[in-house]
Amino acid sequence: MASPTRPSPTVPSPEVTLLSWRTQFCPNPSRCLAAAKLICIGVVITVIATSAIGTSAIADEPRRPGNVALERVSGADELNRDALDRTITKAIAYLQREVTAWPQQNDCFSCHNNGDGARALIHATTHGWPVPSDTLAATVGWLNEPDAWTRKNEALPLDDTDLALYQFTATAQAAAVAGIPVKRASLLTACRSLAALQTEEGSWPAAKNALVGNPTTYGTPLATTLVTRCLQQTDARTFAAPVSQARSWMRQQRPRNILNAAALLGYCAEETDAEWKELQEHCRELILAGQHDDGGWGPFANVGSEPFDTAIVLLAFNLSNNRDSLGTVSARARDYLASTQNKDGSWPETTRPANGESYAQRISTTAWCLTALLYKRENSESLTEQP
């Protein structure tokens, strides 16, 4: 079976008009269906079938360890700022190529490229990193058409329209915060659709049948925290009820895996009341006990390190009220991410089970890793300045 077209470094024209996204919304069903089938190879179907398309095995790229040499400051066990900047620059360049090329070459918008990938590039712009406007032009047009995000193609079997709303709304919200022209009416439409998907208990489910989420399916805690922030930042008054219900659901959680603990800690890190404090302590203890010798985390304490899980932890720690006391822990995580980056600027995809091959997961993994390093760079005073 032929692999789907893998985007090359070709920048599409901003005027290109695209009508659909991902597998079930593509105007070229045969190509995207082939992509959906390929993604199941080496990956648990119940996790991947709801989340990713466009699988492309890349045999000439090493899985682990990565091929970026760490540069350390003499006497300090942490990545120096210049080396970190080079890691970030390579990741941005990689995502620029892939985000712009995917829609043109695959006739659809994808949650991994134009959701997660584009959102990471938007975060880069908010942190002062240059991203050419052409890179996001087609994606921004798509983000202004929320009614099209869930337009189903009945010829295809997959059904993850909820995930589409989660990912594209989060990207639209990030764009709005960054001053990128996303219509407020479009964002409100998307948020109303999100509010309607909330369960009675207050969560937004994702990867419901999986033991743990992955870079494209998130899992319920990560999806819920992401959606809750979108609603809060878009219109806290209009969406006060679903936000309150979601926060109540979060406070009751006591996660049992690293990914869910990091997702919840990232949301509640600055909360101060006793009930939140109890959750914070539970999550922090679980995470600290699970860090491996290489500085990273896996989805569980007894599972090897993965870039995605490590990135979510790093993001959570960066938001923590006591992040200063976590400096050494975070520095080791940062070093782990830098050491596992591929030569092309991507990160090896985190898959469930580990060591699978998936283009979609690679894009989303890279997006989360870049975002974690962007936030860590801006907020870490422990990084050593070079003369």
C-alpha positions, 0 to 999 in steps of 0.5 A, spaced: 500 500 500 502 506 498 504 511 503 500 518 503 504 524 500 508 526 506 509 534 506 515 537 503 518 544 504 513 547 499 509 553 502 502 553 499 499 560 496 495 563 501 489 563 496 488 556 496 481 554 498 480 548 502 474 545 504 475 539 509 480 537 514 483 530 516 481 523 514 473 523 514 472 530 511 477 530 506 475 531 498 480 525 496 477 519 500 481 514 497 488 518 499 486 519 506 483 512 508 489 509 506 493 514 511 488 512 516 489 505 515 497 505 515 496 509 522 494 503 525 501 499 524 504 498 530 499 502 534 493 500 538 487 501 534 483 503 539 487 509 541 489 511 534 483 510 530 480 516 533 486 521 532 491 521 527 491 520 519 497 521 514 502 516 517 508 515 513 514 511 516 521 514 515 526 509 516 532 513 515 531 517 521 533 514 528 528 513 533 532 514 540 537 516 542 536 523 538 542 526 534 542 533 537 548 533 542 547 537 548 552 543 550 553 544 557 555 550 561 561 548 565 559 546 572 552 546 571 547 540 569 543 544 564 542 546 557 545 553 555 541 558 552 544 558 546 543 551 545 536 551 547 535 557 542 538 552 536 533 547 539 527 551 538 529 554 532 530 547 528 523 545 531 520 552 528 523 551 522 520 544 521 513 545 523 513 551 518 515 546 513 509 541 515 504 546 517 504 550 510 505 543 506 500 539 508 493 542 506 496 543 499 499 536 498 493 532 501 487 537 500 485 537 507 486 541 514 489 536 519 488 536 527 495 535 527 498 540 522 493 545 522 491 544 530 497 542 534 502 544 529 499 551 528 498 552 535 505 551 537 507 556 531 502 561 534 505 560 541 512 561 538 510 568 535 507 570 542 514 569 545 517 573 540 520 568 535 519 570 527 514 566 523 512 568 516 505 570 516 504 566 509 506 560 514 499 560 517 495 564 512 491 558 510 490 555 517 487 562 519 482 562 513 480 555 516 480 557 523 475 562 521 470 557 518 468 553 524 462 550 521 466 546 516 470 543 522 465 537 523 463 536 516 463 529 515 465 525 509 460 519 510 464 515 505 470 514 511 469 510 517 472 514 522 468 519 527 472 524 531 469 530 530 469 532 538 476 532 537 476 536 531 473 542 535 477 541 541 484 542 537 481 547 532 478 551 537 484 551 542 488 554 536 483 559 534 483 561 541 491 562 541 491 566 535 486 571 538 490 572 544 496 573 539 493 578 535 492 574 529 485 575 525 480 570 527 473 573 527 470 573 534 464 570 532 467 564 529 471 563 536 464 564 539 461 559 535 466 554 536 466 555 544 458 554 544 459 547 540 464 545 545 460 547 551 454 543 548 459 537 548 461 537 556 458 531 559 454 531 565 460 530 570 463 536 567 469 533 563 470 533 555 472 526 553 477 524 549 481 517 548 475 514 552 477 507 550 484 508 551 488 506 558 492 513 557 492 519 551 497 520 546 499 527 542 493 527 538 488 524 542 490 528 549 486 524 554 480 526 558 484 530 563 488 534 558 482 535 553 478 538 559 483 543 561 484 545 554 477 546 553 476 550 559 481 555 558 478 556 551 472 558 554 475 562 560 479 566 555 474 567 550 468 569 554 468 568 562 461 570 563 458 567 557 461 560 559 461 561 566 457 555 568 460 550 563 467 552 566 465 552 573 462 544 572 469 543 569 473 545 575 468 541 580 470 535 576 477 537 576 478 538 583 475 531 584 480 527 580 486 523 583 490 521 577 494 515 577 498 516 571 503 521 569 500 524 563 493 526 567 497 528 573 501 533 569 495 535 565 491 537 571 497 540 575 498 545 569 491 547 570 490 548 577 498 550 579 496 557 581 490 555 585 490 557 592 484 553 596 485 547 600 481 542 595 486 545 589 492 544 594 490 537 595 490 535 588 496 539 586 500 535 592 497 529 589 499 530 582 506 533 584 508 527 588 506 522 582 510 526 577 516 527 581 516 519 583 516 518 576 522 522 573 527 517 570 534 517 570 534 520 563 530 526 565 524 524 562 517 521 564 513 516 560 505 515 561 506 511 567 512 511 572 514 504 570 514 506 563 520 509 559 521 516 557 517 519 552 517 526 549 510 528 549 509 526 556 515 529 558 513 536 555 506 536 558 510 535 565 515 541 563 509 545 561 505 544 568 512 545 572 513 552 569 506 554 571 507 551 578 507 556 584 513 553 587 517 552 580 523 555 583 524 549 587 523 544 581 529 548 577 533 541 577 528 537 575 525 541 570 533 542 567 533 535 566 527 534 563 529 540 558 536 536 557 532 530 555 527 534 550 533 537 547 537 530 546 532 526 543 530 532 538 531 529 530 536 532 526 530 535 522 527 539 528 522 534 529 521 529 535 520 522 535 513 521 535 510 518 542 505 512 540 501 507 544 505 502 545 511 506 544 516 506 538 510 506 533 511 510 527 506 515 525 507 522 521 501 525 525 503 523 532 510 526 530 507 533 528 503 533 535 509 530 539 513 536 536 508 541 537 508 539 544 515 539 545 516 546 542 511 549 546 514 546 553 521 549 551 518 556 549 515 557 555 520 554 559 525 559 556 521 565 557 520 563 565 526 560 567 531 564 570 536 558 571 538 558 564 545 561 563 546 567 559 552 566 554 557 572 553 
